[in-house]
Amino acid sequence: MRILYAALLFMMMLVGAPAALAAPQISVGLVTGQFTAELASETDFTAQTVVNGSVRKEFLFKAGSYYFNAANGSVNADGQEFGNVVLRIKADGVNHVKVNKKTYRGNIEVMLAPDRKNLIVRNVLPVDEYLYSVVGRTVPVYFPDEAIKSQAVAMRSYALWLAENNNYYYDVRAGEKDYVYSGTDMEKRDINKLIDSTRGEVVLYGGRPAMTLYTESSGGYTEDSADVYGEVFPKPYLKSVKDYDSDAPDYKWERSFDAQNISSGLLRGGYDIGQIESIRLSPEKPGASDRTDTGRVISVGFAGSKGNIVVPAAVVRELFSLPSTLFEIEVTRPIPKQLDVPIENYYGMEIGRKEIEIELKDKEKSENGIAGSIKLISGVDGEKVIFKGRGSGSGLGLSLWGARQLANDEGNTPGYYKNILRYYYRNTVVTKIY
């Protein structure tokens, strides 16, 4: 896809951006690392063998369902061995091909994975038709038009950035986090119209598509890319800006776990610390070495009976399904409802016991730890580790819920989506390139 896209930009520089210029194509990895995949169509379809970009042979498949597989160094289906080729399944534009029960626009291409034991199945289609699915899945249809259009342009720009920078067999995976692609299943007619209204518009930085990441909500401030990727991968346009996402469902969130389940959660990620004894994380305040300037966690320390480890916050977020890396940690343990008090006689000998009820407003005791950074874990029954955070997603780039608020504040004025994009992606331009 890189050569095709470079040619598109070259044509744009020579002759501008004529309306008739075709939309660039993007390839989406639907199946990776699997031995077989089911392809089906309600009408007859053709399969072309492609070698080094040239069509060699064409085969007709009757309407129905077929299982394609990898065996003997060949792509196989319906009793035929096609060899180590790209097998291009041509759709007729009306009746689309299904892959593993899902319907996709464009063409389907089947090939061997590098190990020659599994398949790669990719969907090649115009980038705007890809957007129909990912934007339709991401943005609620009731959002203001200008917010939806800003999301469409951001996702188009990111897809073209991937097409220009990815060297694998496809540009993006169908199950990519935050960019889940489900074919026609998630399309919404009203959103498709808004995508079409921004046709060809891309966020550019330095004349190239920008890496226009987005987040569902940031929790108050978006993140600076230098604090996420470091100086080895700076994106000058991904700077921290004030966000307006207080209406987001996960603007504030809380997740609670039994303390001992933290050990098992870490073990799932390959971190074996034995029985957990403490957690180290600085409070959200300026200057903390384990947090970014916006307060997002960089890493969390865990100590257990087998040793100590420091785990990147992104891994902690994944292991415990946290909405974001902007969080605090509390450890609580239950306070007993009653005390068991011994009764002694005049000589100090125990002659019985009495239970005394305890009346407290708070039924749990919070463990703030040493200087607020070390959360000690005692191992008593009912002990909890509570993550309390804000925002959902990486915190980078356009904020979905922030864009919604900005659009509403401006009365959803037509064309305002470009202002939203320039707000979240600093020093960029929004340009129509096809």
MARNUVO-954891 format. One record per residue (C-alpha): residue in three letters; x, y, z. Coordinates in steps of 0.2 Angstrom, whole numbers, plus 2048, in hexadecimal, padded with zeros to 3 digits. Each point is the difference from the previous one (the first is absolute). Layout:
MARNUVO-954891
alaXYZ
...
***
This chain:
MARNUVO-954891
met800800800
arg80F80C803
ile8048017ED
leu7EE8037FB
tyr7FE80E80E
ala8108087FB
ala7FA8017EE
leu7F0808806
leu80980E809
phe80C8037F1
met7F08027F5
met7F980C80C
met80F80B801
leu8018007EC
val7ED8037FC
gly7F8805811
ala7F27F5806
pro7F37FD7F3
ala7EF7FA805
ala8017F17F5
leu8107F9808
ala7FD7EF807
ala8017FD813
pro8107F7805
gln7FE7EE805
ile8047F9811
ser8027EE805
val7F97F9810
gly8067EF808
leu7F17F6803
val8087EF804
thr8127FE806
gly8087F0807
gln7F27F47FC
phe8017F07F6
thr7EF8037F7
ala7F380D7FD
glu7EE7FF7F9
leu7FB80A7F1
ala7EF8017F9
ser7F58097F3
glu7EE8007FB
thr8058027EE
asp80E7F87F5
phe811808802
thr8118007F9
ala8117FD808
gln8108067F7
thr8117FA804
val80C80E801
val8137FF7FF
asn80B80F802
gly7F080B7FD
ser7FC7F87EF
val7F07F57FE
arg8057EE7FA
lys7F07F6800
glu7ED803804
phe7F57F3808
leu7ED800802
phe7F87FB810
lys7ED7FC801
ala7F680980D
gly8027F8811
ser80C7FE80E
tyr8127FA7FF
tyr80E7FC80C
phe8118077FB
asn80F7F9808
ala8137FF800
ala8097F07FD
asn80F7F97F7
gly8068127FD
ser7F08047F6
val7F080A802
asn7F27F37FD
ala7ED8007FE
asp7F37F47F9
gly80D7F37FC
gln80B80B7F7
glu812805804
phe8048127FA
gly812801806
asn80980D809
val7F680E7F9
val7F580E804
leu7EE7FA7FD
arg7F580F7FC
ile7EE7FE803
lys7F680C7F5
ala7F0807806
asp7F38077F4
gly7FC81080A
val7EF7FA804
asn8017EF809
his80F80180B
val80B7F2805
lys7FF7F9812
val80F7FB80A
asn7FC7F5810
lys7EE8067FF
lys8038137FF
thr7FD80A7F0
tyr80D80B7F8
arg80180D7F3
gly80E8007F3
asn80A7F17FC
ile8077F280A
glu8127FA7FF
val8067EF806
met8127FC802
leu80C7F580A
ala807807810
pro813801801
asp8017EF809
arg7F77F97F1
lys7F57F680C
asn7F280D803
leu7F680C7F6
ile7FF8137FF
val7EF8067FA
arg7FF8137FC
asn7F380B7FA
val80580D7F3
leu7F480E7FE
pro7FF8137FE
val805809810
asp7EF809802
glu7F77EF7FF
tyr80B7FA80E
leu7FB81080A
tyr7ED7FB7FE
ser8047F280C
val80C80780D
val7F8811802
gly7EF7F8801
arg8067F580E
thr80980D809
val7F5810800
pro7EE800806
val7F48057F2
tyr7F880D80C
phe81080A801
pro8008117F8
asp8057FF7ED
glu81080B802
ala8077F480D
ile7FC7F17F5
lys8088087F1
ser81080480B
gln8017EE805
ala7FE7FB7EE
val80E80B7FA
ala80B7FA80E
met7FD7EE7FD
arg8038027ED
ser811809803
tyr8057F380C
ala7FC7F27F4
leu80A8097F2
trp80E80280D
leu8007EE803
ala8007FC7ED
glu80F80B7FE
asn80A7F980F
asn7FB7EE802
asn80B7F37F8
tyr7F67F0804
tyr7F47F77F5
tyr7F280B804
asp7FE812806
val7F57FD810
arg7F97F1809
ala7ED7FF801
gly8017FE813
glu80C80E802
lys7FC808811
asp7F58107FE
tyr7FF7FC7ED
val7F57F1800
tyr7FA7FC7EE
ser7F17F57FE
gly7FC8017EE
thr7EE8067FC
asp7F97FA810
met80481080A
glu7FC80D7F2
lys7F380D803
arg7F880A7F1
asp800811808
ile8127FE805
asn8057FA7EF
lys7F98107F9
leu80A80B80B
ile8107F67FC
asp7FC8037ED
ser7FE813804
thr812800805
arg8067F57F1
gly8138027FD
glu80380B80F
val8107FC80A
val80A80780F
leu8118047F9
tyr810805809
gly80F8057F6
gly7F77FA7F0
arg7FD7EF806
pro7F17F7809
ala801803813
met8007F280D
thr7EE805805
leu7FD7F580F
tyr7F080380A
thr7FA7FC812
glu7EE7FE806
ser80380D80E
ser810806808
gly7FA804812
gly8038137FE
tyr8108027F6
thr8077F67F1
glu8117F9801
asp8108057F8
ser8077F27F4
ala812803807
asp7F97F9811
val7F97F17F8
tyr80D7FB7F2
gly80F80A806
glu80C80B7F6
val8047F27F4
phe7EE8017F8
pro7FB812803
lys7F08077F7
pro801813802
tyr7ED8027FC
leu7FB7F480E
lys80180C80F
ser7F7801810
val7F080B7FF
lys7F280480C
asp7F17F47FC
tyr7EE803802
asp7FA7EE803
ser7F8801811
asp7F07F87F9
ala8097F07FB
pro7FA7F0808
asp8127FC806
tyr804812805
lys8027F9811
trp8017ED803
glu8047F380E
arg8057EE7FF
ser8017F580F
phe80A7EF802
asp8037F480E
ala812804806
gln8067EE7FD
asn7F98007EE
ile80D80D7FC
ser80D7F3801
ser7F67F47F4
gly7FD80F7F4
leu8138047FF
leu8047ED7FE
arg7F58007F0
gly80C80D7F9
gly80F7F6805
tyr804809810
asp8027F380E
ile803809810
gly7F87F480C
gln7F480680D
ile7FE8137FE
glu80680B80F
ser7FF8127F9
ile7FD80B7F2
arg80A8107FC
leu7F980F7F7
ser802812803
pro7F180B803
glu7FA80A7F1
lys80B810802
pro80D80A7F6
gly8117F9800
ala7FC7EE803
ser80D7F57F7
asp7F47F27FD
arg7F380C7F8
thr7FF80B7F1
asp7FD813801
thr7EE7FD7FE
gly7FF7F380E
arg7FF7F07F5
val80A7F2808
ile8107FA7F8
ser8037F180A
val7FA7F7810
gly80B7F780C
phe7FA7EF808
ala8097F780E
gly7FC7EE805
ser8077F1809
lys80B7FC7F1
gly8078117FC
asn7FC8117F9
ile7FC8067EE
val7FB8107F7
val7F37FE7F3
pro7FC80D7F2
ala7EF808803
ala7FA7FB7EF
val8037EE805
val7F7802811
arg7F18087F6
glu7FF7F17F5
leu8027F380D
phe7F280780B
ser7F58087F2
leu802812806
pro7F880D7F5
ser81080B801
thr811802808
leu7FA81080A
phe7FD7F8811
glu8037FF812
ile8017F080B
glu7F87FD811
val8017F180B
thr7F17FD80B
arg7FD7F380D
pro7EF7FD809
ile7FE805812
pro7F87F280B
lys7EE803805
gln8047FB812
leu80E7FD80C
asp8027F080A
val806806811
pro8067F480E
ile7F7801811
glu80C7FE80F
asn7FE7FE813
tyr80880980E
tyr8107F57FD
gly8028047EE
met7FA7EF7FB
glu7F47FF7F0
ile7EF7FA806
gly7F68037F0
arg7FF80B7F0
lys7F580E7FA
glu7FC8067EE
ile7FF8137FF
glu7F78087F1
ile80A80D7F6
glu7F780F7F9
leu80A8097F2
lys7FA80B7F1
asp80E7F97F6
lys8007ED7FE
glu8127FF7F9
lys811806805
ser80A8087F2
glu8137FD7FF
asn8098107FA
gly8117F8802
ile811808804
ala8008127FA
gly7F17FC7F5
ser80A7F67F4
ile8017EE808
lys7F07F7802
leu8037F180C
ile7F67F07FE
ser7FD7F680F
gly7F77F17F9
val7F080080A
asp7F07FA7F9
gly7F680E7F7
glu80F80B7FD
lys7FE80A7EF
val80B8097F4
ile7F680E7F8
phe8058097F0
lys7F88117FF
gly8038097F0
arg7FA80C7F3
gly7FE7FF7ED
ser8007F27F4
gly80D7FC7F3
ser8128057FD
gly7FD812803
leu8088057F0
gly7F980A7F2
leu7EE8047FC
ser7F47FD80F
leu7F07F97FA
trp7F680780E
gly80A810800
ala7FC8027EE
arg7EE7FE804
gln80080E80D
leu80A80C7F4
ala7F37FD7F2
asn7F180380C
asp80880F807
glu8018087EE
gly7EF7FB7FC
asn8067F27F4
thr80480D7F3
pro8047F87EF
gly8127FF7FD
tyr805802812
tyr8077EE800
lys8108077F8
asn80380B80F
ile7FD7F180C
leu80E7F77F6
arg80C80E801
tyr7FD802812
tyr8057EE804
tyr80D7FF7F3
arg80B80F802
asn8088097F1
thr7F87F47F3
val7F58047F1
val7F07F87FA
thr8027FD7ED
lys7F67F77F3
ile80B7F57F6
tyr7F47F67F5
***
